[in-house]
Amino acid sequence: MYTLRSRSIPLNTDYDVIVVGGGPSGCTAAAAAARTGAKTLLLEATGSLGGMGTSGLVPAWCPFSDGEKIIYRGLAEKIFEASKKGVPHESKQKLNWVNINPEYLMQVYDQMVADSGAQVLFFSRVAAVEMSANDTIDAIIVANKSGLVAFKAKVFIDATGDGDVAAWAGASF
């Protein structure tokens, strides 16, 4: 075991909501929070938003319909419809297994998050979760090009895909 020497880590308390993970769920959570007026930060470990549909190069959307009509609404539907502009060879009516143009989809996510007013920190990975005495997250420690930074917020949303923040906070899995 190694113990860090006593040192101070900068603390940022500027945000109401911090979303960890910039995939589809993280982008929509951050956009929804920011659109309601919450000062929102989205932390993304890579250099782009969109998760597996962009960086992971997953080639197509899973079915968006029950075979007859669209079943996803809200921001998911808006992203899906906007992303279809990046694949003009697909029928506008197609709802299932629509191809993904990852570069175009990145722009869709970037625009949605930017328009919401949420801020994004790329290449920022949660390195630790600090808990308060009442089993709630007190702060997260983030590692990025600035070094280590602690963030406190009223609400933390784990959209990491692997549930890292929740697991480190002690949630069962």
C-alpha positions in Angstrom: 0.0 0.0 0.0 1.2 3.5 -0.7 0.0 6.6 1.2 0.1 10.0 -0.5 2.0 12.6 1.4 -0.2 15.3 2.8 -1.0 17.7 0.1 -3.8 20.0 -0.9 -6.0 19.2 -4.0 -7.8 22.2 -5.6 -11.6 22.0 -4.8 -14.3 23.1 -7.2 -17.7 23.8 -5.8 -19.2 25.6 -8.8 -21.7 23.0 -9.9 -25.1 21.8 -8.9 -25.0 18.6 -10.9 -21.9 16.7 -12.1 -22.5 13.9 -14.6 -19.7 11.4 -15.0 -19.6 9.8 -18.5 -20.4 11.4 -21.8 -22.2 8.5 -23.6 -25.8 8.8 -24.6 -27.2 8.6 -21.1 -24.6 11.1 -19.7 -25.1 13.6 -22.5 -28.9 13.5 -22.1 -28.7 13.7 -18.3 -26.3 16.7 -18.5 -28.5 18.4 -21.1 -31.7 17.8 -19.1 -30.1 19.1 -15.9 -28.7 22.2 -17.5 -32.0 23.0 -19.3 -33.7 23.1 -16.0 -31.3 25.8 -14.8 -28.8 23.6 -12.8 -25.2 24.6 -13.3 -24.0 21.3 -14.8 -20.6 19.8 -15.5 -20.2 16.7 -17.8 -16.9 14.8 -17.2 -15.8 12.6 -20.1 -12.7 10.2 -19.9 -12.1 10.4 -23.7 -11.9 13.2 -26.2 -15.4 13.0 -27.6 -19.0 12.6 -26.5 -21.3 9.7 -27.6 -19.7 6.6 -26.1 -20.0 3.4 -28.1 -21.9 5.1 -31.0 -19.0 7.4 -31.7 -15.7 6.4 -30.1 -16.7 2.7 -30.0 -17.7 2.7 -33.6 -20.9 0.7 -33.0 -22.3 0.7 -36.6 -26.0 1.1 -36.1 -28.7 2.1 -33.6 -30.6 -0.7 -31.9 -34.3 -0.8 -32.7 -36.1 2.5 -32.0 -39.5 1.0 -32.7 -42.0 -1.7 -31.8 -42.1 -2.6 -35.4 -44.6 0.0 -36.3 -43.9 3.2 -34.4 -41.1 4.9 -32.5 -40.9 3.9 -28.9 -38.2 6.3 -27.6 -39.2 10.0 -27.1 -37.6 13.1 -25.6 -33.9 13.7 -26.1 -33.3 10.2 -27.3 -35.7 10.7 -30.2 -34.2 14.1 -31.0 -30.7 12.7 -31.1 -31.8 9.7 -33.2 -33.6 12.0 -35.7 -30.7 14.5 -35.9 -28.1 11.7 -36.4 -30.1 10.3 -39.4 -29.0 13.5 -41.3 -25.5 12.0 -41.2 -26.6 8.9 -43.2 -28.5 10.3 -46.1 -28.6 6.9 -47.8 -31.0 5.7 -45.1 -34.7 6.1 -45.5 -36.1 8.9 -43.3 -38.8 6.4 -42.2 -36.4 3.7 -41.1 -36.5 3.1 -37.3 -34.5 0.0 -36.7 -30.8 -0.7 -37.2 -30.2 2.7 -38.7 -26.5 3.2 -39.6 -24.4 5.6 -37.5 -22.0 8.1 -38.9 -19.8 8.4 -35.8 -18.2 11.8 -36.8 -21.7 13.3 -37.5 -23.1 11.8 -34.3 -20.3 13.4 -32.3 -21.4 16.8 -33.6 -25.0 16.0 -32.7 -24.0 15.3 -29.0 -21.6 18.3 -28.9 -24.4 20.6 -30.1 -27.0 19.3 -27.8 -24.8 19.6 -24.7 -23.5 23.0 -25.7 -27.0 24.3 -26.4 -28.1 23.2 -23.0 -25.5 25.3 -21.2 -23.7 22.3 -19.6 -20.0 22.5 -19.4 -17.8 19.6 -20.5 -14.3 18.5 -19.3 -12.7 16.0 -21.7 -9.9 13.6 -20.8 -11.1 13.7 -17.2 -11.4 10.5 -15.3 -12.8 10.0 -11.8 -9.9 8.6 -9.7 -11.6 8.4 -6.3 -14.9 9.0 -4.5 -14.9 10.6 -1.1 -17.9 9.7 1.1 -19.5 11.7 3.9 -20.5 10.2 7.2 -24.1 9.6 6.0 -23.1 7.4 3.1 -23.5 10.0 0.4 -20.9 11.3 -2.0 -19.0 14.2 -0.5 -16.7 14.8 -3.4 -15.1 13.1 -6.4 -11.4 13.3 -7.2 -10.8 13.8 -10.9 -7.5 13.2 -12.8 -6.8 15.2 -16.0 -4.2 17.4 -17.5 -4.5 19.8 -14.6 -3.5 17.0 -12.2 -5.9 16.0 -9.4 -9.0 18.2 -8.7 -11.8 17.6 -6.2 -15.3 18.4 -7.2 -18.3 18.9 -4.9 -21.9 19.2 -6.2 -25.5 18.8 -4.9 -26.0 15.8 -7.2 -23.7 13.3 -8.9 -24.9 11.2 -11.8 -23.0 8.0 -12.7 -23.3 7.5 -16.4 -19.9 5.7 -16.8 -21.4 2.6 -18.4 -19.5 0.5 -15.9 -21.1 2.2 -12.8 -17.7 3.1 -11.5 -18.8 6.0 -9.3 -21.7 4.1 -7.8 -19.4 1.1 -7.1 -16.7 3.3 -5.5 -19.5 4.9 -3.4 -20.5 1.5 -2.1 -23.5 0.7 -4.1 -24.2 -3.0 -4.4 -23.7 -4.6 -7.8 
